[in-house]
Amino acid sequence: MGDYVASYHATMKTSGYCLPRLLSLKLASTFHYRPLLQAHLMPKSFIARSVFILCLALIVAAAAFIGMRYFDQPASNKQAKALIGGPFKLVDHTGKDVSEKDFLGQYMLIYFGYTYCPDVCPTSLTLMSEAMDIVEAKDPALAKLITPVFITVDPERDTVSAMKDYVENFYPTMVGLTGTTEQVSAAAKTYRVFYQKAETEDASEYLMDHSSITYLIGPDGLYSKHYGHGTGPDVMAASMLEILAK
């Protein structure tokens, strides 16, 4: 899983996390300096040495600034389209085998989570449902072009029947998708979704750590937009209406 977690974090910086336990993300690095120049290369006069050291400091600062700007810039839409989305094979909440091809011609509003999630997942799916209600109220025809999709990251417990019972609590046309551990892992990797089982003493009662992002996938199966954790239904609905109206 680690091979795509790094890619995910480098691509998406607006994600939220479902963290049932406190995770400490430590970004620390230790630099061991060695002499850059031999003593005989250093200017001998005090003024020359001062200017030389100042120039080196400016070069280092400029390099650091350029590096920060480069790595902090958001991924372009073209880059995101290349990195997010693609083929998957799962099972829907009615027990039918489905793939990304079954959704071609429709927009997919996708969220990855799990039914045992205590707070973040139901909150995110509620916001998604409220956004769909707003779209439907403003333009029923456009609302019919969007299929809300909930994909589990906990296939061990989220069976077909569990997914069916769960999605019935949200937007009427929401589709729940589950599958084997391998199928879910492949789908999560396709969408650059991070997840892992939280370590607990009781193996039967565990929680899942996972990224919390809602993706809007176009009718061609390609990435269109994403919404970070906590995006309000008004903002999400306005964005979808603008995209679908084009």
C-alpha positions in Angstrom: 0.0 0.0 0.0 2.9 2.3 0.7 3.7 2.6 -3.0 0.7 4.8 -3.7 0.3 6.5 -0.3 3.2 8.8 -1.1 1.8 9.5 -4.6 -1.6 10.3 -3.1 -0.2 12.8 -0.6 1.9 14.4 -3.3 -1.1 14.9 -5.5 -3.9 15.7 -3.0 -3.2 18.2 -0.2 -6.8 19.1 0.6 -7.7 15.8 2.0 -9.1 15.1 5.5 -8.5 12.0 7.5 -10.8 9.6 9.4 -8.5 9.1 12.4 -10.2 7.1 15.3 -6.9 7.3 17.1 -4.5 10.2 17.1 -1.8 9.9 14.4 1.3 12.0 14.6 2.6 13.0 11.3 6.2 14.0 11.9 8.0 15.7 9.1 11.5 16.0 10.4 14.9 15.6 8.7 18.4 15.9 9.9 21.1 17.4 7.7 24.7 16.5 8.3 26.9 19.1 6.9 30.4 18.5 5.6 32.8 21.2 4.6 31.8 22.4 1.2 35.1 23.9 0.4 38.7 23.2 1.4 40.4 25.9 3.4 42.6 27.0 0.6 39.6 27.8 -1.6 38.0 30.2 1.0 38.9 33.9 0.4 41.4 35.1 2.9 40.3 38.7 3.5 37.5 39.3 6.0 35.3 41.3 3.5 35.8 38.7 0.8 34.9 35.9 3.2 31.8 37.7 4.4 30.6 38.3 0.8 31.3 34.7 -0.1 29.3 33.4 2.9 26.4 35.8 2.2 26.3 34.6 -1.5 26.2 31.0 -0.4 23.4 31.7 2.1 21.4 33.5 -0.6 21.9 30.5 -3.0 20.7 28.0 -0.4 17.7 30.2 0.6 16.7 30.6 -3.1 17.0 26.9 -3.7 14.8 26.2 -0.6 12.2 28.7 -1.7 12.0 27.3 -5.3 11.7 23.8 -3.9 8.9 24.7 -1.5 7.0 26.5 -4.3 7.4 23.5 -6.6 6.3 20.8 -4.2 3.5 22.9 -2.7 1.8 23.9 -5.9 -1.5 22.0 -6.5 -1.7 19.3 -9.1 -2.9 20.6 -12.5 -6.2 19.2 -13.8 -4.3 17.4 -16.5 -2.0 15.8 -13.9 -5.0 14.8 -11.7 -6.8 13.2 -14.7 -3.7 11.1 -15.3 -3.4 10.0 -11.7 -6.9 9.6 -10.4 -9.5 7.1 -11.5 -9.5 4.2 -13.9 -10.6 0.6 -14.1 -12.1 -1.3 -11.2 -14.2 -4.4 -10.6 -16.4 -4.5 -7.5 -19.9 -5.7 -6.4 -22.8 -3.3 -5.8 -25.2 -3.4 -2.9 -27.6 -5.6 -4.8 -25.0 -8.3 -5.4 -24.3 -7.4 -9.0 -20.7 -7.4 -10.4 -19.9 -4.0 -11.7 -17.0 -2.1 -13.2 -16.2 1.4 -14.2 -17.8 0.7 -17.6 -21.2 0.4 -16.0 -21.0 4.1 -15.1 -19.9 5.5 -18.4 -22.2 8.2 -19.6 -22.9 9.2 -16.0 -21.0 11.4 -13.5 -19.9 9.5 -10.4 -19.7 11.3 -7.1 -17.4 8.9 -5.2 -16.5 8.6 -1.5 -14.4 5.9 0.1 -15.2 4.9 3.7 -16.8 2.1 5.7 -20.1 1.4 7.4 -18.6 1.1 10.9 -17.1 4.6 10.7 -18.3 6.5 13.7 -18.4 10.0 12.4 -16.4 11.1 9.4 -18.1 8.8 6.8 -21.7 9.5 7.8 -20.9 13.2 7.9 -19.3 13.2 4.5 -22.1 11.1 2.9 -24.7 13.4 4.5 -23.0 16.4 3.0 -22.9 14.6 -0.4 -26.6 13.8 -0.1 -27.5 17.4 0.8 -25.5 18.6 -2.2 -27.4 16.2 -4.4 -30.7 17.5 -3.0 -29.6 21.1 -3.9 -28.7 20.1 -7.5 -32.0 18.2 -7.8 -34.0 21.2 -6.6 -32.2 23.6 -9.0 -32.0 21.3 -12.0 -33.6 17.8 -11.8 -32.3 16.8 -15.2 -28.7 17.4 -14.2 -29.2 15.6 -10.9 -30.1 12.5 -12.9 -26.7 12.6 -14.6 -24.9 12.1 -11.3 -24.6 8.8 -9.4 -23.4 9.0 -5.8 -21.1 6.0 -5.1 -19.9 4.8 -1.7 -16.9 2.4 -1.9 -15.9 0.5 1.2 -12.4 0.3 2.5 -13.4 -2.5 5.0 -14.6 -5.4 2.8 -14.1 -7.9 5.6 -17.2 -6.5 7.4 -19.0 -4.5 4.7 -20.9 -7.3 3.0 -23.4 -6.8 0.2 -26.3 -6.8 2.7 -24.4 -4.4 5.1 -23.8 -2.0 2.2 -27.5 -2.2 1.2 -28.7 -1.3 4.6 -26.2 1.5 4.9 -26.7 3.4 1.7 -30.5 3.4 2.2 -29.8 6.1 4.8 -28.5 8.6 2.2 -29.4 9.9 -1.2 -31.9 7.5 -2.9 -29.8 6.7 -5.9 -26.6 6.1 -4.0 -24.7 2.9 -5.0 -22.7 1.0 -2.4 -19.7 -1.0 -3.7 -17.8 -3.7 -2.0 -15.7 -6.7 -3.1 -12.8 -8.9 -2.2 -9.9 -7.5 -0.3 -7.9 -7.5 -3.5 -10.6 -5.7 -5.5 -11.1 -3.0 -2.9 -7.3 -2.5 -2.6 -7.0 -2.1 -6.4 -9.9 0.4 -6.5 -8.4 2.4 -3.7 -5.1 2.5 -5.5 -6.7 3.6 -8.7 -8.2 6.6 -6.9 -5.1 7.3 -4.8 -7.0 6.6 -1.6 -5.1 5.8 1.6 -6.5 3.4 4.2 -5.3 1.0 6.8 -6.7 -1.0 9.8 -6.2 0.8 13.1 -4.4 -1.3 15.6 -6.5 -2.3 18.5 -6.4 -5.0 21.2 -9.7 -6.4 20.1 -9.3 -7.7 16.6 -13.1 -8.0 16.1 -13.8 -4.4 16.9 -11.5 -2.3 14.9 -11.6 1.0 13.1 -10.1 2.1 9.8 -7.9 5.1 9.2 -8.6 6.5 5.7 -8.4 9.6 3.6 -11.6 11.6 3.3 -12.1 13.0 -0.2 -15.1 13.1 -2.5 -14.3 12.7 -6.2 -16.4 13.8 -9.2 -15.7 11.6 -12.1 -16.8 12.6 -15.6 -19.1 10.5 -17.9 -15.9 9.5 -19.8 -14.5 7.9 -16.6 -11.9 10.6 -16.1 -11.3 12.8 -13.1 -13.3 16.0 -13.1 -13.1 17.6 -9.6 -12.5 16.7 -6.0 -13.9 18.1 -2.7 -11.9 18.1 0.5 -13.2 16.9 3.8 -15.9 19.2 5.2 -16.8 20.9 1.9 -20.2 22.3 2.4 -23.2 21.1 0.3 -23.8 24.5 -1.1 -20.2 24.7 -2.4 -20.2 21.2 -3.7 -23.6 21.6 -5.4 -22.6 24.9 -7.1 -19.4 23.3 -8.4 -21.3 20.3 -9.8 -23.9 22.5 -11.4 -21.2 24.6 -13.1 -19.4 21.6 -14.4 -22.4 19.8 -15.7 -23.8 22.9 -17.3 -20.8 23.2 -19.6 
